[in-house]
Amino acid sequence: MKLLVRVIEARNIPAMDPNGFSDPYVKLSLGKQKFKSKVVKKCLNPSWCEEFAFRVDDLKEELTISVLDEDKYFNDDFVGQIKFPVSQVFDTNDKSLGTAWYTLQPKQKKGKNKDCGQILLTICFSQGNTLADLQSVGDHGSLSKKLSDVVSESPSLSSNDPLRSSSPLRSEEAASSKEEKPHAQTFAGRIAQIFNKNGDVVSTTNLKAPDVTVPPETVSTTASENAQEEQSTSGNFQELLKSIEAREQPSDVPNLPGGVVVDQLYAIAPHELNLFLFSPDSAFFKSLVDIQGSTELRVGPWKLENGGESLKRVVNFIKAASRLVKALKTTEEQTYLKADGKSFSLLAIVSTPDAPYGSTFKVEVLYSITPGPELPSGEQSSRLVVSWRMNFLQSTMMKGMIENGARQGIKESFDQYANLLSQNVKPVDAKDLGSEKEQILASIEVEHQSDWKLAFQYFANFTVISTFFIGLYVFVHVLLAMPSTIQGLEFVGLDLPDSIGEIIVCGVLVLQGKRVLELISRFMRARVQKGSDHGIKAQGDGWLLTVALIEGNNLAAVDASGFSDPYVVFTCNGKTRTSSIKFQKSSPKWNEIFEFDAMDDPPSVLDVEVFDFDGPFSEATSLGHAEINFVKTNISDLSDVVVPLQGKLAQACQSKLHLRVFLNNTKGSNVVKDYLSKMEKEVGKKIKVRSPQTNSAFQKLFGLPPEEFLINDFACHLKRKMPLQGRLFLSARIIGFHSDLFGHKTKFFLLWEDIEDIQVESPTLASMGSPNVIMTLKPGRGFDARHGAKTQDEEGRLKFHFHSFVSFNVAHRTFMALWKARALSPEQKVQIVEAEAEAKNLQMAEEDSIGSDFQAADDDSEGKSLQSEESGSFVGMEDTNMSIVYSSVLSVPNKK
């Protein structure tokens, strides 16, 4: 006697991972029999559609079904479970509990996390048979009907149908027979073969669905010739495209989530490729017919619908038979989502109602044609991306099987499609065009403007013009006026104003002249500050940072003219790059490229600040600032980013900067080994290179980018109101803490650059006899980790306390080495070295004053010990090292 359990899906699974998702899987156990389902990555509503069979020897046994979250680095997290006594299933009239949703329960009833989600299960008894064995009793067609009826009342996995029906899975229904259909024979027979595998576990996840995916060009030569009489001509097709170009177009059409099956560059302009693929009289149709064998093609004309908003046509044909499915009638609706003359997006919706479960789904295929990079020959190129997805109109238990079969059919069809297209249009190898960074930077053209034109724009204002005319007027007056007689306190060579009016005029002339001289000084200073190192390549090997400053939007106006003279300053790892100054602009366009020389340490933060130029002797006014955090942001997302500026002026005007940031590592995998070798010299202990799996789990735990690597980790206590046990994880850029105490997780990480000071307190009773490490952050930094801080001072500095390290010396040395490498400037490092050298000299002077009895060997031993503790060089040291500080021989009287 066998107990059949079908695990269909789950919903509302709680998020167990830092990224807001879970990696759920199901474990089933009955007595000593244990099975496990597949793992669904990053999903809170997973679908498994797997079936398991248990041998039942004792009705008193209990079936346990548990849902867990996979975690590669730590133990898998428990989500919830449900238990069924076998006797409960056996005592039902039909030996089945049917298909129903069950609420997952925590391990302990008093658990805080009571909302563990729900799971959809089908549980029934089979007298020594599997589901496939039961189906062999009756007609194959009954299998298809019965499996399609096994659905639930939950929301569908498809976004189009929120309803499910409920029907129990009963073994007695397998005996029902119906009129046999040709396609059901092969389809159900295939299912029976897979269900009839040896063993107790029967899985349907690898079943194949009918091949329902067909490119829109699958046609018949004979039918195409007849259908073209009804088609619009190519000229009319281009006119229809131009009519929708004038309408509002979507900015971007994302790829469909099913996957990308074609992604290729072609040496052809985008509009020409669009005509080649979708024009009514395209020769590409006839060539594809011979390969795919489709017949009875009927291609409808392109028509404007929805008041001229969309361009659409309908294609009907018979898809050639495959190994599992007979020839099927196929209808394909092709609609242009975007056609602006440069980019084209066409959505094809394919329906096969005669296929098994064909009424429950449709296949959507998206063709995207976008401009590619300019070829070395100067010709245009196009990028064709074809993506797809399954759109389920109704819920069905065969969803996984249909998707797997459709995926294979899509791949085969578009492999033929791409091969044929490559024979007609020359493909372009992306490697020949250089990297994405080089392509983007090559497209940026610096705007060169003559100094005379800039001077005209800058000095064409009321102040300069009025001063010019006043000065000209005074000069003409001097030429026409007669010399005045000497009177009052005047003498030869000194002509003083003779009235109040003359005094006022002189004052106005002086003020106007001063303002004009200031303008000239500012202009000359600004022209000297060119700023851009466009075309100048960075030097060295390591981490190369390239920033392209494109433009600014809505920058604050601080000048009386209603504009500003903005320039941008970029700072990273102590290095600064400054842009040129744009005169009298609120939305300036720079198009300037800045490259930072190679850095040994991976950068954590790029500081960006916009200033208004007020001349060489005035303090610049900040128009806003921003911070780009490389640790919290994926580098690929920074290739084209709009950064909002912070600050009172910037937030009031909603100022933004358009940047393109690239961070490359020219050393490859050697950068990790080189960095660890450098840290080993500072720490004095061998540091092992962590495995890719460990690094991946570390990145997943704290949500870090893929270039971050783990250096070391230590068990310790975080001191808040109560000590919290956990682990500290150290990398080149961050120090992170993670704790999981009875399901209550605490985690945060800090940048080394944000730490202002690291101090060590002597052991106390509160620190359980262990030295206490206090990390003090800079004012206003690390507020996203303030839940782990013990105190905060009046200036806004957060303080984090850690203690109870297993090996305190190694942990402390590692902290100091990483912090000094990241947070301290070269000047600060020199000061620390000088302070350590001075302390060493003072200590040596004290040793010399101890006396002549101080042993030379002991002196050498202590000298080495003190040097290790003070200088920070710990090569060859262990965690503890005891040495003789002083020794002496004293005479002891011996009285008998």
Secondary structure, 3 states (H helix, E strand, C coil): CEEEEEEEEEECCCCCCCCCCCCEEEEEEECCEEEECCCCCCCCCCEEEEEEEEECCCCCCEEEEEEEECCCCCCCEEEEEEEEEHHHHHCCCCCEEEEEEEECECCCCCCCCCCCCEEEEEEEEECCCCHHHHHHHCCHHHHHHHHHHCCCCCCCCCCCCCCCCCCCCCCHHHHCCCCCCHHHHHHHHHHHHHHCCCCCEECCCCCCCCCCCCCCCCCCHHHHHHHCCCCCCHHHHHHHHHHHHCCCCCCCCCCCCCEEEEEEEECCCHHHHHHHHHCCCCCHHHHHHHHHCCEEEEECCCEEECCCCEEEEEEEEEECCCCCCCCEEEEEEEEEEEECCCCEEEEEEEECCCCCCHHHEEEEEEEEEEECCCCCCCCCCEEEEEEEEEEECCCCCCHHHHHHHHHHHHHHHHHHHHHHHHHHCCEECHHHHCCHHHHHHHCCCCCCCCHHHHHHHHHCCHHHHHHHHHHHHHHHHHHHCCCCCCCCCCECCECCCCCHHHHHHHHHHHHHHHHHHHHHHHHHHHHHCCCCCCCCCCCCCCEEEEEEEEEEECCCCCCCCCCCCEEEEEEECCEEEECCCCCCCCCCEEEEEEEEEEECCCCCEEEEEEEECCCCCCCCEEEEEEEEECCCCCHHHHCCEEEECECHHHHHHCCEEEEEEEEEECCCCHHHHHHHHHHHHHHCCCCCCCCHHHHHHHHHHHCCCCCCCEEEEEEEEEECCCEEEEEEEEECCEEEEEEEECCEEEEEEEEHHHEEEEEEECCCCCCCCCCEEEEEECCCCCHHHHHHCCEECCCCCEEEEEECCCCHHHHHHHHHHHHHHHHCCHHHHHHHHHHHHHHHHHHHHHHHCCCCCCCHHHHHHHHHHHHHHHHCCCCCCCCCCCCCCCCCCCCCCCCC
